[in-house]
Amino acid sequence: MSYWRTEYDDGWWTFYKDGIEIKFDNPNFGDLIVDEINNANLRIAELEEKQHWIPVSERLPEGRTVLVFKKEGSISIDTTYIDGGNYFWWKSGQSKVTHWMPLPQPPEVK
């Protein structure tokens, strides 16, 4: 994901992202835009951190239902459990799962 980059020079604010350049001279507008861009970049980073593949070598999901990525490249949903101190996947073989990711929140149903 790319982020907006800002520069201020000779009374002009310039914003850059993905080949787009926005330039203006209103300092009040510039402060508002900079704040909004900074807030958006923080939110993007927060969301990206929540939704990334976690290697099983790094940590395990500890009894949660999660998305799993397997060596052969398939993705499925599985749940982990511990039995006698050993860690297992309900559906997937132990050696097949390489990464996992938390499930997204379900939609609100009214």
PyMOL commands that set and color helices and strands:
alter all, ss='L'
color gray80, all
select helices_A, chain A and resi 27-50
alter helices_A, ss='H'
color red, helices_A
select strands_A, chain A and resi 5-9+12-17+20-24+54-55+65-70+75-83+86-89+97-102
alter strands_A, ss='S'
color yellow, strands_A
deselect
rebuild
show_as cartoon
